[in-house]
Amino acid sequence: MLLHRVHHQILRSHHLFSDLNDEQLEQLIATSQLQNLDKGDNLFHQGEPAHSFYFVISGAVKVYRLTPDGQEKVFEVIGNRQTFAEAMMLMDTPNYVASAQAVCPTQVYRFSNRTYMELLRSNPQLPFALLGTLCIRLHRRINEIETLSLKNVTHRVVRYLLTQLTRHGDADNRFELPMAKQLVAGHLSIQPETFSRVLRRLVDEGIIEQQGRVIHVLDPLRLEQFE
């Protein structure tokens, strides 16, 4: 019962659920499934029917597609208290346009698209909340497209590190990469060895220190101005 209340509080911290009253939230949870995943477990594959969307309680999930030559392109890594696949509810296609896989031990809620759509129709505030999250993601994708198409490799890596520092850095300017370096490289559309080479340059310049996936930014200003 305590866990149930904790999950209620966590869900209400997200704007897709914050406007639900207690009865509506219970209605949504009643048709949901709490899933415990191991690293490498798949939630869905590209092309499968999109009947559900997801909320990450803990852990992380990568959303990716495979290119025609079999290469994996990571679009996003979804972390704690984030949703994903909710856009499928409003798309014309009934199938998932990407695949999703846990990158570490992960706990997620799987929600019914049909139930949430019924709640949308009965609560006029919910469509605006959903529109807000989709606009945020669209803005992020536009920025990523600009970075990937117009900037060089070093700039992509530096922009990525600065974004992680802003979002997840502690008081000492330390943060942990949210996924393995190989996945970060795929997300940035560069080779893993290229990503490692740029990190090594930053270490050699005395701008960062690296220990495994933990990055310590020694000079944020120099990092921001680095090429």
Wavefront OBJ file of the C-alpha trace (Angstrom):
o trace
v 0.000 0.000 0.000
v 2.897 2.334 0.778
v 4.467 1.540 -2.610
v 1.117 2.279 -4.245
v 1.016 5.746 -2.644
v 4.638 6.416 -3.611
v 3.901 5.558 -7.230
v 0.860 7.849 -7.135
v 3.089 10.708 -6.006
v 5.686 9.951 -8.670
v 3.064 9.860 -11.414
v 1.515 13.121 -10.251
v 4.908 14.825 -10.621
v 4.581 14.366 -14.399
v 2.379 16.796 -16.287
v 0.627 14.034 -18.257
v -0.880 12.799 -14.988
v -0.896 15.875 -12.741
v -4.360 16.991 -13.870
v -5.979 13.604 -13.215
v -8.194 13.417 -10.166
v -7.904 10.406 -7.836
v -10.662 8.484 -9.601
v -9.155 9.058 -13.034
v -5.675 8.093 -11.876
v -7.016 4.899 -10.361
v -8.834 4.165 -13.609
v -5.595 4.537 -15.544
v -3.553 2.440 -13.103
v -6.227 -0.269 -13.061
v -5.521 -0.956 -16.756
v -1.727 -0.557 -16.425
v 1.055 -3.054 -15.805
v 4.128 -2.530 -13.613
v 7.075 -4.191 -15.355
v 10.496 -5.045 -13.915
v 13.097 -5.334 -16.672
v 16.663 -6.591 -16.820
v 19.318 -5.013 -18.991
v 18.607 -5.930 -22.616
v 14.911 -6.694 -22.124
v 12.747 -5.328 -24.937
v 9.512 -3.437 -24.381
v 8.501 -3.313 -28.034
v 9.957 -3.487 -31.525
v 9.545 -1.213 -34.501
v 6.457 -2.228 -36.474
v 4.590 -3.860 -33.589
v 1.060 -2.627 -32.738
v 1.218 0.455 -30.513
v -1.323 -0.251 -27.802
v 0.603 1.254 -24.873
v 2.861 4.036 -23.678
v 5.329 3.938 -20.798
v 6.520 5.788 -17.702
v 9.967 5.052 -16.224
v 9.918 4.638 -12.448
v 13.627 3.819 -12.226
v 16.401 2.831 -14.606
v 16.692 3.811 -18.268
v 15.301 2.790 -21.656
v 16.833 3.476 -25.058
v 14.600 4.253 -28.037
v 16.293 3.250 -31.280
v 15.928 2.125 -34.876
v 18.020 -0.161 -37.033
v 19.354 1.231 -40.299
v 19.057 -0.881 -43.490
v 22.656 -2.057 -43.006
v 21.931 -3.198 -39.455
v 23.460 -0.270 -37.572
v 21.683 0.900 -34.435
v 20.655 4.554 -34.202
v 19.739 5.645 -30.674
v 17.238 8.499 -30.696
v 16.868 9.003 -26.975
v 17.571 7.451 -23.596
v 14.574 7.815 -21.308
v 15.384 8.185 -17.630
v 13.554 8.378 -14.317
v 10.093 9.957 -14.289
v 9.913 10.342 -18.062
v 7.341 8.985 -20.494
v 7.847 7.612 -23.979
v 5.744 6.263 -26.880
v 2.798 8.485 -25.929
v 2.990 10.174 -29.349
v 1.747 6.941 -30.918
v -1.699 7.670 -29.502
v -2.066 10.664 -31.797
v -0.311 9.314 -34.878
v -2.113 7.900 -37.873
v 0.035 4.777 -37.878
v -1.062 2.098 -35.406
v 2.455 0.708 -35.051
v 5.560 1.735 -33.129
v 8.005 3.664 -35.310
v 11.030 2.652 -33.206
v 12.105 -0.010 -30.740
v 12.647 0.281 -26.983
v 15.024 -1.668 -24.766
v 16.143 -1.416 -21.133
v 19.812 -0.405 -20.819
v 20.007 -1.372 -17.129
v 17.664 -2.887 -14.506
v 14.529 -0.817 -15.027
v 11.001 -0.506 -13.675
v 8.291 0.974 -15.880
v 4.549 1.439 -15.915
v 2.879 0.279 -19.113
v -0.285 2.317 -19.718
v -3.192 1.606 -22.036
v -3.505 4.077 -24.900
v -7.245 3.423 -25.062
v -7.795 4.257 -21.388
v -5.736 7.436 -21.552
v -7.542 8.589 -24.696
v -10.853 8.137 -22.907
v -9.522 10.317 -20.087
v -8.381 12.931 -22.612
v -11.894 13.225 -23.927
v -13.325 13.656 -20.440
v -10.732 16.141 -19.098
v -10.043 19.238 -21.276
v -6.754 20.002 -19.456
v -5.075 16.743 -20.436
v -4.815 17.414 -24.198
v -2.886 20.615 -23.445
v -0.508 18.715 -21.158
v 0.103 16.121 -23.843
v 0.611 18.831 -26.463
v 3.167 20.476 -24.178
v 5.341 17.385 -23.839
v 5.223 16.717 -27.577
v 6.274 20.295 -28.326
v 9.218 19.961 -25.919
v 10.372 16.784 -27.641
v 9.937 18.324 -31.080
v 12.087 21.272 -30.014
v 14.798 18.899 -28.755
v 14.757 16.906 -31.998
v 15.066 20.090 -34.071
v 18.079 21.156 -32.028
v 19.633 17.716 -32.419
v 19.069 17.751 -36.179
v 20.729 21.164 -36.398
v 23.684 19.975 -34.350
v 24.099 16.745 -36.293
v 23.813 18.359 -39.710
v 25.652 21.657 -39.255
v 28.305 21.095 -36.582
v 31.466 19.051 -36.563
v 32.077 15.972 -34.451
v 33.899 17.755 -31.638
v 31.125 20.309 -31.326
v 28.518 17.551 -31.088
v 30.401 15.912 -28.220
v 30.984 19.220 -26.420
v 27.320 20.217 -26.763
v 26.284 16.812 -25.427
v 28.606 17.085 -22.411
v 27.390 20.599 -21.632
v 23.773 19.449 -21.833
v 24.464 16.576 -19.441
v 26.340 18.926 -17.099
v 23.415 21.356 -17.034
v 20.821 18.657 -16.443
v 22.655 16.244 -14.167
v 25.849 17.877 -12.883
v 26.438 18.114 -9.144
v 28.005 20.988 -7.207
v 31.492 19.823 -8.251
v 30.529 19.699 -11.958
v 30.491 15.918 -12.017
v 27.922 13.812 -13.841
v 27.583 10.260 -15.069
v 26.944 9.443 -18.700
v 23.401 8.002 -18.837
v 24.478 5.113 -21.060
v 27.562 3.321 -22.325
v 29.916 5.339 -24.521
v 29.026 3.175 -27.503
v 25.369 4.182 -27.124
v 26.277 7.854 -26.692
v 28.284 7.660 -29.903
v 25.329 6.102 -31.712
v 23.073 8.847 -30.377
v 25.489 11.448 -31.799
v 25.848 9.568 -35.111
v 29.595 9.092 -34.689
v 31.818 6.058 -34.254
v 32.598 4.947 -30.659
v 36.335 5.367 -31.237
v 35.731 8.930 -32.446
v 33.771 9.733 -29.296
v 36.576 8.293 -27.157
v 39.159 10.277 -29.112
v 37.354 13.573 -28.469
v 37.059 12.763 -24.766
v 40.786 12.005 -24.681
v 41.538 15.392 -26.260
v 39.470 17.115 -23.589
v 41.304 15.165 -20.883
v 44.697 16.004 -22.380
v 43.716 19.693 -22.513
v 42.867 19.608 -18.803
v 39.239 20.495 -19.466
v 37.700 17.310 -18.096
v 38.629 14.240 -16.099
v 37.081 10.867 -16.861
v 36.720 7.780 -14.718
v 34.572 5.178 -16.405
v 31.246 6.847 -17.172
v 31.809 9.651 -14.633
v 32.847 12.958 -16.195
v 34.324 15.749 -14.068
v 34.305 19.094 -15.881
v 37.333 20.986 -14.581
v 36.767 24.132 -16.646
v 33.172 24.625 -17.851
v 34.035 27.881 -19.634
v 36.848 26.295 -21.664
v 34.574 23.370 -22.461
v 31.911 25.740 -23.765
v 34.475 27.563 -25.915
v 36.290 24.431 -27.126
v 36.061 24.551 -30.924
l 1 2 3 4 5 6 7 8 9 10 11 12 13 14 15 16 17 18 19 20 21 22 23 24 25 26 27 28 29 30 31 32 33 34 35 36 37 38 39 40 41 42 43 44 45 46 47 48 49 50 51 52 53 54 55 56 57 58 59 60 61 62 63 64 65 66 67 68 69 70 71 72 73 74 75 76 77 78 79 80 81 82 83 84 85 86 87 88 89 90 91 92 93 94 95 96 97 98 99 100 101 102 103 104 105 106 107 108 109 110 111 112 113 114 115 116 117 118 119 120 121 122 123 124 125 126 127 128 129 130 131 132 133 134 135 136 137 138 139 140 141 142 143 144 145 146 147 148 149 150 151 152 153 154 155 156 157 158 159 160 161 162 163 164 165 166 167 168 169 170 171 172 173 174 175 176 177 178 179 180 181 182 183 184 185 186 187 188 189 190 191 192 193 194 195 196 197 198 199 200 201 202 203 204 205 206 207 208 209 210 211 212 213 214 215 216 217 218 219 220 221 222 223 224 225 226 227
